[in-house]
Amino acid sequence: MRGRLFHPSRKALQAWLNGDPDVDANVDSHVATCDRCATTIEHLDVDEHDSIAEALAEVLAPPSNLSERLEERVTARLDSRVMLDVLSDLFAAGIETSRMLILEETERDDE
């Protein structure tokens, strides 16, 4: 027993496939029982595959300014390392100077 006298149009089937809430509620029950419409939907899915692939490619594509952003972040990281090296050299100089002074004083005391 068929719930409809006519089959839904390809446009209505495509809207149903896309999950459009405005699609007639009878389309759901019709598709469940009609082999012809189920086959049409399978072909619609294949036909829409290109647009789905295009949409996925667009969504998964990197942002247009990615290289500039990466370059800025790498430059900032390298600059912070340079500053860390400068600070460590400054602290190391103080430590080395203290060692030299302490060792000289202990050597003088031993004499």
PyMOL commands that place a pseudoatom at each C-alpha (Angstrom):
pseudoatom trace, name=CA, resn=MET, resi=1, chain=A, elem=C, hetatm=0, pos=[0.000, 0.000, 0.000]
pseudoatom trace, name=CA, resn=ARG, resi=2, chain=A, elem=C, hetatm=0, pos=[1.372, 3.381, -1.010]
pseudoatom trace, name=CA, resn=GLY, resi=3, chain=A, elem=C, hetatm=0, pos=[0.674, 6.517, 0.935]
pseudoatom trace, name=CA, resn=ARG, resi=4, chain=A, elem=C, hetatm=0, pos=[0.885, 8.748, -2.127]
pseudoatom trace, name=CA, resn=LEU, resi=5, chain=A, elem=C, hetatm=0, pos=[-0.432, 8.623, -5.609]
pseudoatom trace, name=CA, resn=PHE, resi=6, chain=A, elem=C, hetatm=0, pos=[2.628, 10.421, -7.019]
pseudoatom trace, name=CA, resn=HIS, resi=7, chain=A, elem=C, hetatm=0, pos=[6.294, 10.227, -6.147]
pseudoatom trace, name=CA, resn=PRO, resi=8, chain=A, elem=C, hetatm=0, pos=[7.947, 13.289, -4.593]
pseudoatom trace, name=CA, resn=SER, resi=9, chain=A, elem=C, hetatm=0, pos=[10.023, 15.426, -6.947]
pseudoatom trace, name=CA, resn=ARG, resi=10, chain=A, elem=C, hetatm=0, pos=[13.807, 15.222, -7.000]
pseudoatom trace, name=CA, resn=LYS, resi=11, chain=A, elem=C, hetatm=0, pos=[13.863, 18.631, -5.336]
pseudoatom trace, name=CA, resn=ALA, resi=12, chain=A, elem=C, hetatm=0, pos=[11.631, 17.390, -2.512]
pseudoatom trace, name=CA, resn=LEU, resi=13, chain=A, elem=C, hetatm=0, pos=[13.761, 14.254, -2.122]
pseudoatom trace, name=CA, resn=GLN, resi=14, chain=A, elem=C, hetatm=0, pos=[16.932, 16.353, -2.046]
pseudoatom trace, name=CA, resn=ALA, resi=15, chain=A, elem=C, hetatm=0, pos=[15.394, 18.602, 0.609]
pseudoatom trace, name=CA, resn=TRP, resi=16, chain=A, elem=C, hetatm=0, pos=[14.420, 15.508, 2.609]
pseudoatom trace, name=CA, resn=LEU, resi=17, chain=A, elem=C, hetatm=0, pos=[17.968, 14.145, 2.236]
pseudoatom trace, name=CA, resn=ASN, resi=18, chain=A, elem=C, hetatm=0, pos=[19.415, 17.449, 3.449]
pseudoatom trace, name=CA, resn=GLY, resi=19, chain=A, elem=C, hetatm=0, pos=[17.158, 17.343, 6.517]
pseudoatom trace, name=CA, resn=ASP, resi=20, chain=A, elem=C, hetatm=0, pos=[15.039, 20.328, 5.551]
pseudoatom trace, name=CA, resn=PRO, resi=21, chain=A, elem=C, hetatm=0, pos=[12.323, 20.726, 8.232]
pseudoatom trace, name=CA, resn=ASP, resi=22, chain=A, elem=C, hetatm=0, pos=[9.862, 22.159, 5.700]
pseudoatom trace, name=CA, resn=VAL, resi=23, chain=A, elem=C, hetatm=0, pos=[9.601, 18.872, 3.787]
pseudoatom trace, name=CA, resn=ASP, resi=24, chain=A, elem=C, hetatm=0, pos=[6.201, 17.217, 3.789]
pseudoatom trace, name=CA, resn=ALA, resi=25, chain=A, elem=C, hetatm=0, pos=[5.970, 14.602, 6.563]
pseudoatom trace, name=CA, resn=ASN, resi=26, chain=A, elem=C, hetatm=0, pos=[4.598, 12.058, 4.084]
pseudoatom trace, name=CA, resn=VAL, resi=27, chain=A, elem=C, hetatm=0, pos=[7.911, 12.026, 2.215]
pseudoatom trace, name=CA, resn=ASP, resi=28, chain=A, elem=C, hetatm=0, pos=[9.535, 10.189, 5.126]
pseudoatom trace, name=CA, resn=SER, resi=29, chain=A, elem=C, hetatm=0, pos=[7.009, 7.366, 5.111]
pseudoatom trace, name=CA, resn=HIS, resi=30, chain=A, elem=C, hetatm=0, pos=[6.977, 7.281, 1.299]
pseudoatom trace, name=CA, resn=VAL, resi=31, chain=A, elem=C, hetatm=0, pos=[10.756, 6.902, 1.071]
pseudoatom trace, name=CA, resn=ALA, resi=32, chain=A, elem=C, hetatm=0, pos=[10.645, 4.080, 3.609]
pseudoatom trace, name=CA, resn=THR, resi=33, chain=A, elem=C, hetatm=0, pos=[8.306, 2.057, 1.406]
pseudoatom trace, name=CA, resn=CYS, resi=34, chain=A, elem=C, hetatm=0, pos=[9.192, 3.108, -2.159]
pseudoatom trace, name=CA, resn=ASP, resi=35, chain=A, elem=C, hetatm=0, pos=[12.131, 1.423, -3.868]
pseudoatom trace, name=CA, resn=ARG, resi=36, chain=A, elem=C, hetatm=0, pos=[12.061, 3.851, -6.779]
pseudoatom trace, name=CA, resn=CYS, resi=37, chain=A, elem=C, hetatm=0, pos=[12.439, 6.908, -4.502]
pseudoatom trace, name=CA, resn=ALA, resi=38, chain=A, elem=C, hetatm=0, pos=[15.102, 5.152, -2.426]
pseudoatom trace, name=CA, resn=THR, resi=39, chain=A, elem=C, hetatm=0, pos=[17.095, 4.572, -5.635]
pseudoatom trace, name=CA, resn=THR, resi=40, chain=A, elem=C, hetatm=0, pos=[16.569, 8.199, -6.642]
pseudoatom trace, name=CA, resn=ILE, resi=41, chain=A, elem=C, hetatm=0, pos=[17.920, 9.290, -3.249]
pseudoatom trace, name=CA, resn=GLU, resi=42, chain=A, elem=C, hetatm=0, pos=[20.993, 7.106, -3.715]
pseudoatom trace, name=CA, resn=HIS, resi=43, chain=A, elem=C, hetatm=0, pos=[21.675, 8.837, -7.032]
pseudoatom trace, name=CA, resn=LEU, resi=44, chain=A, elem=C, hetatm=0, pos=[21.046, 12.226, -5.455]
pseudoatom trace, name=CA, resn=ASP, resi=45, chain=A, elem=C, hetatm=0, pos=[23.608, 11.385, -2.813]
pseudoatom trace, name=CA, resn=VAL, resi=46, chain=A, elem=C, hetatm=0, pos=[26.133, 10.490, -5.518]
pseudoatom trace, name=CA, resn=ASP, resi=47, chain=A, elem=C, hetatm=0, pos=[25.324, 13.643, -7.477]
pseudoatom trace, name=CA, resn=GLU, resi=48, chain=A, elem=C, hetatm=0, pos=[25.772, 15.772, -4.367]
pseudoatom trace, name=CA, resn=HIS, resi=49, chain=A, elem=C, hetatm=0, pos=[29.078, 14.104, -3.524]
pseudoatom trace, name=CA, resn=ASP, resi=50, chain=A, elem=C, hetatm=0, pos=[31.034, 16.749, -5.436]
pseudoatom trace, name=CA, resn=SER, resi=51, chain=A, elem=C, hetatm=0, pos=[29.429, 19.596, -3.526]
pseudoatom trace, name=CA, resn=ILE, resi=52, chain=A, elem=C, hetatm=0, pos=[30.028, 17.777, -0.236]
pseudoatom trace, name=CA, resn=ALA, resi=53, chain=A, elem=C, hetatm=0, pos=[33.682, 17.304, -1.186]
pseudoatom trace, name=CA, resn=GLU, resi=54, chain=A, elem=C, hetatm=0, pos=[33.938, 20.970, -2.109]
pseudoatom trace, name=CA, resn=ALA, resi=55, chain=A, elem=C, hetatm=0, pos=[32.335, 21.977, 1.188]
pseudoatom trace, name=CA, resn=LEU, resi=56, chain=A, elem=C, hetatm=0, pos=[34.707, 19.732, 3.150]
pseudoatom trace, name=CA, resn=ALA, resi=57, chain=A, elem=C, hetatm=0, pos=[37.694, 21.090, 1.232]
pseudoatom trace, name=CA, resn=GLU, resi=58, chain=A, elem=C, hetatm=0, pos=[36.598, 24.615, 2.045]
pseudoatom trace, name=CA, resn=VAL, resi=59, chain=A, elem=C, hetatm=0, pos=[36.057, 23.846, 5.722]
pseudoatom trace, name=CA, resn=LEU, resi=60, chain=A, elem=C, hetatm=0, pos=[39.326, 21.942, 6.089]
pseudoatom trace, name=CA, resn=ALA, resi=61, chain=A, elem=C, hetatm=0, pos=[41.434, 24.402, 4.092]
pseudoatom trace, name=CA, resn=PRO, resi=62, chain=A, elem=C, hetatm=0, pos=[43.957, 26.358, 6.147]
pseudoatom trace, name=CA, resn=PRO, resi=63, chain=A, elem=C, hetatm=0, pos=[43.263, 30.056, 6.700]
pseudoatom trace, name=CA, resn=SER, resi=64, chain=A, elem=C, hetatm=0, pos=[44.696, 32.373, 4.079]
pseudoatom trace, name=CA, resn=ASN, resi=65, chain=A, elem=C, hetatm=0, pos=[46.988, 34.135, 6.567]
pseudoatom trace, name=CA, resn=LEU, resi=66, chain=A, elem=C, hetatm=0, pos=[48.401, 30.958, 8.099]
pseudoatom trace, name=CA, resn=SER, resi=67, chain=A, elem=C, hetatm=0, pos=[51.979, 31.449, 6.886]
pseudoatom trace, name=CA, resn=GLU, resi=68, chain=A, elem=C, hetatm=0, pos=[52.128, 35.007, 8.263]
pseudoatom trace, name=CA, resn=ARG, resi=69, chain=A, elem=C, hetatm=0, pos=[50.730, 33.886, 11.618]
pseudoatom trace, name=CA, resn=LEU, resi=70, chain=A, elem=C, hetatm=0, pos=[53.210, 31.010, 11.840]
pseudoatom trace, name=CA, resn=GLU, resi=71, chain=A, elem=C, hetatm=0, pos=[56.091, 33.290, 10.910]
pseudoatom trace, name=CA, resn=GLU, resi=72, chain=A, elem=C, hetatm=0, pos=[55.093, 35.791, 13.599]
pseudoatom trace, name=CA, resn=ARG, resi=73, chain=A, elem=C, hetatm=0, pos=[54.851, 33.065, 16.249]
pseudoatom trace, name=CA, resn=VAL, resi=74, chain=A, elem=C, hetatm=0, pos=[58.194, 31.516, 15.290]
pseudoatom trace, name=CA, resn=THR, resi=75, chain=A, elem=C, hetatm=0, pos=[59.878, 34.922, 15.266]
pseudoatom trace, name=CA, resn=ALA, resi=76, chain=A, elem=C, hetatm=0, pos=[58.411, 35.732, 18.685]
pseudoatom trace, name=CA, resn=ARG, resi=77, chain=A, elem=C, hetatm=0, pos=[59.614, 32.379, 20.048]
pseudoatom trace, name=CA, resn=LEU, resi=78, chain=A, elem=C, hetatm=0, pos=[63.115, 32.902, 18.646]
pseudoatom trace, name=CA, resn=ASP, resi=79, chain=A, elem=C, hetatm=0, pos=[63.219, 36.434, 20.048]
pseudoatom trace, name=CA, resn=SER, resi=80, chain=A, elem=C, hetatm=0, pos=[62.238, 35.145, 23.480]
pseudoatom trace, name=CA, resn=ARG, resi=81, chain=A, elem=C, hetatm=0, pos=[65.048, 32.572, 23.303]
pseudoatom trace, name=CA, resn=VAL, resi=82, chain=A, elem=C, hetatm=0, pos=[67.547, 35.286, 22.410]
pseudoatom trace, name=CA, resn=MET, resi=83, chain=A, elem=C, hetatm=0, pos=[66.397, 37.315, 25.407]
pseudoatom trace, name=CA, resn=LEU, resi=84, chain=A, elem=C, hetatm=0, pos=[66.666, 34.232, 27.617]
pseudoatom trace, name=CA, resn=ASP, resi=85, chain=A, elem=C, hetatm=0, pos=[70.234, 33.689, 26.411]
pseudoatom trace, name=CA, resn=VAL, resi=86, chain=A, elem=C, hetatm=0, pos=[71.104, 37.327, 27.176]
pseudoatom trace, name=CA, resn=LEU, resi=87, chain=A, elem=C, hetatm=0, pos=[69.619, 37.067, 30.663]
pseudoatom trace, name=CA, resn=SER, resi=88, chain=A, elem=C, hetatm=0, pos=[71.364, 33.782, 31.370]
pseudoatom trace, name=CA, resn=ASP, resi=89, chain=A, elem=C, hetatm=0, pos=[74.667, 35.291, 30.208]
pseudoatom trace, name=CA, resn=LEU, resi=90, chain=A, elem=C, hetatm=0, pos=[74.117, 38.229, 32.541]
pseudoatom trace, name=CA, resn=PHE, resi=91, chain=A, elem=C, hetatm=0, pos=[73.408, 35.947, 35.496]
pseudoatom trace, name=CA, resn=ALA, resi=92, chain=A, elem=C, hetatm=0, pos=[76.277, 33.648, 34.557]
pseudoatom trace, name=CA, resn=ALA, resi=93, chain=A, elem=C, hetatm=0, pos=[78.643, 36.608, 34.456]
pseudoatom trace, name=CA, resn=GLY, resi=94, chain=A, elem=C, hetatm=0, pos=[77.613, 37.545, 37.983]
pseudoatom trace, name=CA, resn=ILE, resi=95, chain=A, elem=C, hetatm=0, pos=[78.053, 33.990, 39.208]
pseudoatom trace, name=CA, resn=GLU, resi=96, chain=A, elem=C, hetatm=0, pos=[81.464, 33.640, 37.565]
pseudoatom trace, name=CA, resn=THR, resi=97, chain=A, elem=C, hetatm=0, pos=[82.588, 36.963, 39.030]
pseudoatom trace, name=CA, resn=SER, resi=98, chain=A, elem=C, hetatm=0, pos=[81.432, 35.861, 42.487]
pseudoatom trace, name=CA, resn=ARG, resi=99, chain=A, elem=C, hetatm=0, pos=[83.296, 32.566, 42.166]
pseudoatom trace, name=CA, resn=MET, resi=100, chain=A, elem=C, hetatm=0, pos=[86.454, 34.315, 41.118]
pseudoatom trace, name=CA, resn=LEU, resi=101, chain=A, elem=C, hetatm=0, pos=[86.253, 36.721, 44.048]
pseudoatom trace, name=CA, resn=ILE, resi=102, chain=A, elem=C, hetatm=0, pos=[85.449, 34.006, 46.572]
pseudoatom trace, name=CA, resn=LEU, resi=103, chain=A, elem=C, hetatm=0, pos=[88.175, 31.693, 45.302]
pseudoatom trace, name=CA, resn=GLU, resi=104, chain=A, elem=C, hetatm=0, pos=[90.729, 34.508, 45.336]
pseudoatom trace, name=CA, resn=GLU, resi=105, chain=A, elem=C, hetatm=0, pos=[89.758, 35.406, 48.910]
pseudoatom trace, name=CA, resn=THR, resi=106, chain=A, elem=C, hetatm=0, pos=[90.027, 31.786, 50.088]
pseudoatom trace, name=CA, resn=GLU, resi=107, chain=A, elem=C, hetatm=0, pos=[93.403, 31.395, 48.383]
pseudoatom trace, name=CA, resn=ARG, resi=108, chain=A, elem=C, hetatm=0, pos=[94.634, 34.569, 50.121]
pseudoatom trace, name=CA, resn=ASP, resi=109, chain=A, elem=C, hetatm=0, pos=[93.378, 33.279, 53.450]
pseudoatom trace, name=CA, resn=ASP, resi=110, chain=A, elem=C, hetatm=0, pos=[95.205, 29.980, 52.960]
pseudoatom trace, name=CA, resn=GLU, resi=111, chain=A, elem=C, hetatm=0, pos=[98.501, 31.750, 52.416]
for i in range(1, 111): cmd.bond("trace and resi %d" % i, "trace and resi %d" % (i + 1))
show_as sticks, trace
zoom trace
